[in-house]
């Protein structure tokens, strides 16, 4: 009995496969997958200027999305050891800096552009660690110690309390 039922279901499945193969294709415009169009060739600082412009546009879009809902939006440019005027203690220097770091060149070349592109009302926290003597970085990327996170949180919270909506 089961053998007959299996044969029946198998035939129905094979008919549906044929029907499926005859369906028209979905138009490419309806697809969730799209090929990214070619972009203009860029080099040098132009790449970082474009990245910063996209970053600024995304921040403005987030603010525009949140403002009608009465949700405050605060944009903070956080510190990075590769773009800093801070004097680092030797122990922290050994942990926080790596000439071979894949993050170093991007931070050094990108941060000036990010600072230029900060929109009105955005917060520049790049220099908040400059006077701190305790270690604030725990690796050669950009991650902070508890002291670093506390400084950033205090800066953002006090600034956010006065900024409100842009």
C-alpha positions as CSV (number, residue, x, y, z in Angstrom):
1,X,0.0,0.0,0.0
2,X,2.8,2.5,0.9
3,X,4.6,1.6,-2.3
4,X,1.5,2.8,-4.3
5,X,1.1,6.0,-2.4
6,X,4.8,6.7,-2.8
7,X,4.5,6.2,-6.6
8,X,1.5,8.5,-6.6
9,X,3.3,11.3,-4.7
10,X,6.4,10.9,-6.9
11,X,4.4,11.3,-10.1
12,X,2.6,14.4,-8.7
13,X,6.0,15.9,-7.6
14,X,7.5,15.3,-11.1
15,X,4.5,17.0,-12.8
16,X,4.9,20.0,-10.5
17,X,8.6,20.2,-11.4
18,X,7.7,20.4,-15.1
19,X,5.1,23.1,-14.3
20,X,7.7,25.0,-12.3
21,X,10.2,24.9,-15.1
22,X,7.6,26.5,-17.5
23,X,6.9,29.5,-15.3
24,X,8.2,32.8,-16.6
25,X,11.2,34.3,-14.9
26,X,10.8,37.1,-12.5
27,X,11.8,40.5,-14.0
28,X,15.2,41.6,-12.8
29,X,13.7,44.8,-11.4
30,X,11.7,42.7,-8.9
31,X,14.7,40.8,-7.6
32,X,16.2,41.5,-4.2
33,X,19.6,40.8,-5.7
34,X,21.1,43.5,-7.9
35,X,24.5,44.0,-9.4
36,X,26.1,47.1,-8.1
37,X,26.8,49.6,-10.9
38,X,30.4,50.5,-11.6
39,X,31.6,53.4,-9.6
40,X,34.0,56.1,-10.7
41,X,37.7,55.4,-10.1
42,X,39.1,57.2,-7.1
43,X,42.5,57.5,-5.5
44,X,44.2,59.2,-2.6
45,X,42.2,61.5,-0.4
46,X,39.3,61.5,-2.8
47,X,38.4,58.0,-1.5
48,X,38.3,59.2,2.0
49,X,36.3,62.4,1.1
50,X,33.7,60.2,-0.5
51,X,33.6,57.8,2.5
52,X,33.1,60.8,4.8
53,X,30.4,62.3,2.6
54,X,28.5,58.9,2.6
55,X,29.0,58.8,6.4
56,X,27.5,62.3,6.8
57,X,24.6,61.4,4.5
58,X,23.8,58.3,6.6
59,X,23.9,60.3,9.8
60,X,21.6,62.9,8.4
61,X,19.2,60.2,7.1
62,X,19.1,58.6,10.6
63,X,18.3,62.0,12.1
64,X,15.6,62.6,9.6
65,X,14.1,59.2,10.3
66,X,14.1,59.7,14.1
67,X,13.1,63.4,14.3
68,X,9.4,62.9,13.4
69,X,9.2,60.2,16.1
70,X,10.6,62.6,18.7
71,X,13.7,60.4,19.2
72,X,16.8,62.4,19.8
73,X,19.8,61.5,17.6
74,X,23.3,62.2,18.7
75,X,26.2,61.7,16.2
76,X,29.6,61.3,17.9
77,X,33.0,61.1,16.2
78,X,34.9,59.0,18.7
79,X,38.7,59.1,19.3
80,X,41.2,56.9,17.6
81,X,44.8,56.4,18.6
82,X,46.1,56.7,15.0
83,X,44.6,60.2,14.8
84,X,45.5,61.8,18.1
85,X,47.6,64.5,19.7
86,X,47.6,62.6,23.0
87,X,51.0,61.8,24.6
88,X,50.9,58.0,25.2
89,X,52.7,56.3,28.1
90,X,55.2,53.7,26.8
91,X,53.2,50.7,28.1
92,X,50.1,51.8,26.3
93,X,52.1,52.7,23.2
94,X,53.2,49.1,22.9
95,X,49.6,47.9,23.0
96,X,47.8,50.6,21.1
97,X,50.1,51.1,18.1
98,X,51.1,48.7,15.4
99,X,52.7,49.9,12.1
100,X,51.3,46.9,10.3
101,X,47.7,47.5,11.6
102,X,45.2,47.5,8.7
103,X,43.3,50.3,10.6
104,X,46.2,52.7,10.8
105,X,46.3,54.2,7.3
106,X,42.5,54.5,7.1
107,X,42.3,56.3,10.5
108,X,45.2,58.6,9.7
109,X,43.8,59.5,6.2
110,X,40.1,59.2,7.0
111,X,39.7,61.1,10.3
112,X,40.6,64.5,8.8
113,X,37.8,64.0,6.3
114,X,35.4,62.8,8.9
115,X,36.0,65.9,11.0
116,X,35.5,68.1,7.9
117,X,32.2,66.4,7.2
118,X,30.7,66.6,10.7
119,X,27.3,68.0,10.3
120,X,26.0,70.9,12.5
121,X,25.1,69.4,15.9
122,X,27.4,66.4,15.6
123,X,29.8,65.9,18.4
124,X,33.5,65.7,17.9
125,X,35.1,63.6,20.7
126,X,38.4,63.0,18.9
127,X,40.4,64.9,21.5
128,X,38.7,63.8,24.7
129,X,41.5,61.5,25.8
130,X,44.3,64.1,25.2
131,X,44.8,64.9,28.9
132,X,44.2,61.4,30.3
133,X,47.2,59.8,31.8
134,X,45.7,56.3,32.4
135,X,45.7,53.9,29.5
136,X,42.6,54.3,27.3
137,X,43.3,51.8,24.5
138,X,43.4,48.0,24.9
139,X,44.5,47.0,21.4
140,X,45.9,48.3,18.1
141,X,42.5,48.8,16.5
142,X,40.4,51.3,18.5
143,X,39.0,49.6,21.5
144,X,39.0,51.3,24.9
145,X,39.7,50.4,28.5
146,X,37.0,51.1,31.1
147,X,38.5,54.5,31.6
148,X,38.2,55.2,27.9
149,X,34.6,54.1,27.7
150,X,33.8,56.1,30.8
151,X,35.3,59.3,29.2
152,X,33.4,58.7,26.0
153,X,30.1,57.9,27.8
154,X,30.4,61.0,30.0
155,X,31.2,63.2,27.0
156,X,28.3,61.9,24.9
157,X,25.8,62.0,27.8
158,X,26.6,65.5,28.9
159,X,26.6,66.7,25.2
160,X,23.4,64.8,24.5
161,X,21.7,66.5,27.4
162,X,22.3,69.9,25.9
163,X,21.9,69.0,22.2
164,X,18.4,67.6,22.0
165,X,17.1,67.5,18.4
166,X,19.1,69.2,15.7
